[in-house]
């Protein structure tokens, strides 16, 4: 009887462990996606033209259209 009960309980423990692991992987994936978004934004900012003082320069209309086309 004990062996039978142990076999019934074991799958639920395994399922609980897998759910926890899946949740952890989901959180890690969300963090990596957020990090990727932040890196892309940082790269976009680094590509912006700047003047001698390091301030962003205004884009011309043609440059703005090119960025939108991407």
Biotite code that builds the C-alpha atoms (Angstrom):
import biotite.structure as struc

atoms = struc.array([
    struc.Atom([0.000, 0.000, 0.000], chain_id="A", res_id=1, res_name="UNK", atom_name="CA", element="C"),
    struc.Atom([2.833, 2.401, 0.857], chain_id="A", res_id=2, res_name="UNK", atom_name="CA", element="C"),
    struc.Atom([4.517, 1.779, -2.455], chain_id="A", res_id=3, res_name="UNK", atom_name="CA", element="C"),
    struc.Atom([1.254, 2.476, -4.236], chain_id="A", res_id=4, res_name="UNK", atom_name="CA", element="C"),
    struc.Atom([0.773, 5.772, -2.365], chain_id="A", res_id=5, res_name="UNK", atom_name="CA", element="C"),
    struc.Atom([4.391, 6.737, -2.971], chain_id="A", res_id=6, res_name="UNK", atom_name="CA", element="C"),
    struc.Atom([3.891, 6.248, -6.699], chain_id="A", res_id=7, res_name="UNK", atom_name="CA", element="C"),
    struc.Atom([0.772, 8.428, -6.588], chain_id="A", res_id=8, res_name="UNK", atom_name="CA", element="C"),
    struc.Atom([2.530, 11.219, -4.682], chain_id="A", res_id=9, res_name="UNK", atom_name="CA", element="C"),
    struc.Atom([5.748, 11.179, -6.729], chain_id="A", res_id=10, res_name="UNK", atom_name="CA", element="C"),
    struc.Atom([4.263, 12.555, -9.998], chain_id="A", res_id=11, res_name="UNK", atom_name="CA", element="C"),
    struc.Atom([2.755, 15.526, -8.142], chain_id="A", res_id=12, res_name="UNK", atom_name="CA", element="C"),
    struc.Atom([6.143, 16.337, -6.592], chain_id="A", res_id=13, res_name="UNK", atom_name="CA", element="C"),
    struc.Atom([7.742, 16.091, -10.009], chain_id="A", res_id=14, res_name="UNK", atom_name="CA", element="C"),
    struc.Atom([5.017, 18.288, -11.514], chain_id="A", res_id=15, res_name="UNK", atom_name="CA", element="C"),
    struc.Atom([5.494, 20.873, -8.748], chain_id="A", res_id=16, res_name="UNK", atom_name="CA", element="C"),
    struc.Atom([9.260, 20.898, -9.327], chain_id="A", res_id=17, res_name="UNK", atom_name="CA", element="C"),
    struc.Atom([8.772, 21.309, -13.081], chain_id="A", res_id=18, res_name="UNK", atom_name="CA", element="C"),
    struc.Atom([6.271, 24.154, -12.575], chain_id="A", res_id=19, res_name="UNK", atom_name="CA", element="C"),
    struc.Atom([8.722, 25.959, -10.285], chain_id="A", res_id=20, res_name="UNK", atom_name="CA", element="C"),
    struc.Atom([11.537, 25.441, -12.775], chain_id="A", res_id=21, res_name="UNK", atom_name="CA", element="C"),
    struc.Atom([9.299, 26.644, -15.611], chain_id="A", res_id=22, res_name="UNK", atom_name="CA", element="C"),
    struc.Atom([8.374, 29.762, -13.631], chain_id="A", res_id=23, res_name="UNK", atom_name="CA", element="C"),
    struc.Atom([12.021, 30.505, -12.948], chain_id="A", res_id=24, res_name="UNK", atom_name="CA", element="C"),
    struc.Atom([12.900, 30.091, -16.624], chain_id="A", res_id=25, res_name="UNK", atom_name="CA", element="C"),
    struc.Atom([9.994, 32.356, -17.577], chain_id="A", res_id=26, res_name="UNK", atom_name="CA", element="C"),
    struc.Atom([11.276, 35.085, -15.234], chain_id="A", res_id=27, res_name="UNK", atom_name="CA", element="C"),
    struc.Atom([14.802, 34.728, -16.619], chain_id="A", res_id=28, res_name="UNK", atom_name="CA", element="C"),
    struc.Atom([13.452, 35.010, -20.175], chain_id="A", res_id=29, res_name="UNK", atom_name="CA", element="C"),
    struc.Atom([11.467, 38.137, -19.263], chain_id="A", res_id=30, res_name="UNK", atom_name="CA", element="C"),
    struc.Atom([14.597, 39.686, -17.731], chain_id="A", res_id=31, res_name="UNK", atom_name="CA", element="C"),
    struc.Atom([16.639, 38.878, -20.836], chain_id="A", res_id=32, res_name="UNK", atom_name="CA", element="C"),
    struc.Atom([13.978, 40.418, -23.088], chain_id="A", res_id=33, res_name="UNK", atom_name="CA", element="C"),
    struc.Atom([13.968, 43.571, -20.965], chain_id="A", res_id=34, res_name="UNK", atom_name="CA", element="C"),
    struc.Atom([17.770, 43.707, -21.073], chain_id="A", res_id=35, res_name="UNK", atom_name="CA", element="C"),
    struc.Atom([17.675, 43.361, -24.870], chain_id="A", res_id=36, res_name="UNK", atom_name="CA", element="C"),
    struc.Atom([15.201, 46.251, -25.144], chain_id="A", res_id=37, res_name="UNK", atom_name="CA", element="C"),
    struc.Atom([17.427, 48.421, -22.953], chain_id="A", res_id=38, res_name="UNK", atom_name="CA", element="C"),
    struc.Atom([20.542, 47.560, -24.978], chain_id="A", res_id=39, res_name="UNK", atom_name="CA", element="C"),
    struc.Atom([18.727, 48.376, -28.229], chain_id="A", res_id=40, res_name="UNK", atom_name="CA", element="C"),
    struc.Atom([17.624, 51.733, -26.823], chain_id="A", res_id=41, res_name="UNK", atom_name="CA", element="C"),
    struc.Atom([21.143, 52.487, -25.640], chain_id="A", res_id=42, res_name="UNK", atom_name="CA", element="C"),
    struc.Atom([22.558, 51.614, -29.074], chain_id="A", res_id=43, res_name="UNK", atom_name="CA", element="C"),
    struc.Atom([19.951, 53.818, -30.756], chain_id="A", res_id=44, res_name="UNK", atom_name="CA", element="C"),
    struc.Atom([20.923, 56.713, -28.496], chain_id="A", res_id=45, res_name="UNK", atom_name="CA", element="C"),
    struc.Atom([24.615, 56.157, -29.229], chain_id="A", res_id=46, res_name="UNK", atom_name="CA", element="C"),
    struc.Atom([23.894, 56.395, -32.967], chain_id="A", res_id=47, res_name="UNK", atom_name="CA", element="C"),
    struc.Atom([22.233, 59.810, -32.609], chain_id="A", res_id=48, res_name="UNK", atom_name="CA", element="C"),
    struc.Atom([24.306, 62.701, -33.972], chain_id="A", res_id=49, res_name="UNK", atom_name="CA", element="C"),
    struc.Atom([25.675, 65.063, -31.306], chain_id="A", res_id=50, res_name="UNK", atom_name="CA", element="C"),
    struc.Atom([27.206, 68.491, -31.366], chain_id="A", res_id=51, res_name="UNK", atom_name="CA", element="C"),
    struc.Atom([30.607, 69.429, -29.894], chain_id="A", res_id=52, res_name="UNK", atom_name="CA", element="C"),
    struc.Atom([29.092, 69.742, -26.394], chain_id="A", res_id=53, res_name="UNK", atom_name="CA", element="C"),
    struc.Atom([27.636, 66.230, -26.540], chain_id="A", res_id=54, res_name="UNK", atom_name="CA", element="C"),
    struc.Atom([24.030, 67.364, -26.928], chain_id="A", res_id=55, res_name="UNK", atom_name="CA", element="C"),
    struc.Atom([21.800, 65.596, -29.410], chain_id="A", res_id=56, res_name="UNK", atom_name="CA", element="C"),
    struc.Atom([21.444, 67.359, -32.738], chain_id="A", res_id=57, res_name="UNK", atom_name="CA", element="C"),
    struc.Atom([18.046, 67.747, -34.338], chain_id="A", res_id=58, res_name="UNK", atom_name="CA", element="C"),
    struc.Atom([17.493, 65.430, -37.268], chain_id="A", res_id=59, res_name="UNK", atom_name="CA", element="C"),
    struc.Atom([16.503, 66.684, -40.653], chain_id="A", res_id=60, res_name="UNK", atom_name="CA", element="C"),
    struc.Atom([13.203, 65.521, -42.103], chain_id="A", res_id=61, res_name="UNK", atom_name="CA", element="C"),
    struc.Atom([14.913, 63.073, -44.472], chain_id="A", res_id=62, res_name="UNK", atom_name="CA", element="C"),
    struc.Atom([16.845, 61.416, -41.618], chain_id="A", res_id=63, res_name="UNK", atom_name="CA", element="C"),
    struc.Atom([13.666, 61.069, -39.583], chain_id="A", res_id=64, res_name="UNK", atom_name="CA", element="C"),
    struc.Atom([11.926, 59.396, -42.531], chain_id="A", res_id=65, res_name="UNK", atom_name="CA", element="C"),
    struc.Atom([14.854, 56.985, -42.920], chain_id="A", res_id=66, res_name="UNK", atom_name="CA", element="C"),
    struc.Atom([14.633, 56.002, -39.247], chain_id="A", res_id=67, res_name="UNK", atom_name="CA", element="C"),
    struc.Atom([10.878, 55.428, -39.537], chain_id="A", res_id=68, res_name="UNK", atom_name="CA", element="C"),
    struc.Atom([11.434, 53.243, -42.609], chain_id="A", res_id=69, res_name="UNK", atom_name="CA", element="C"),
    struc.Atom([13.537, 50.790, -40.567], chain_id="A", res_id=70, res_name="UNK", atom_name="CA", element="C"),
])
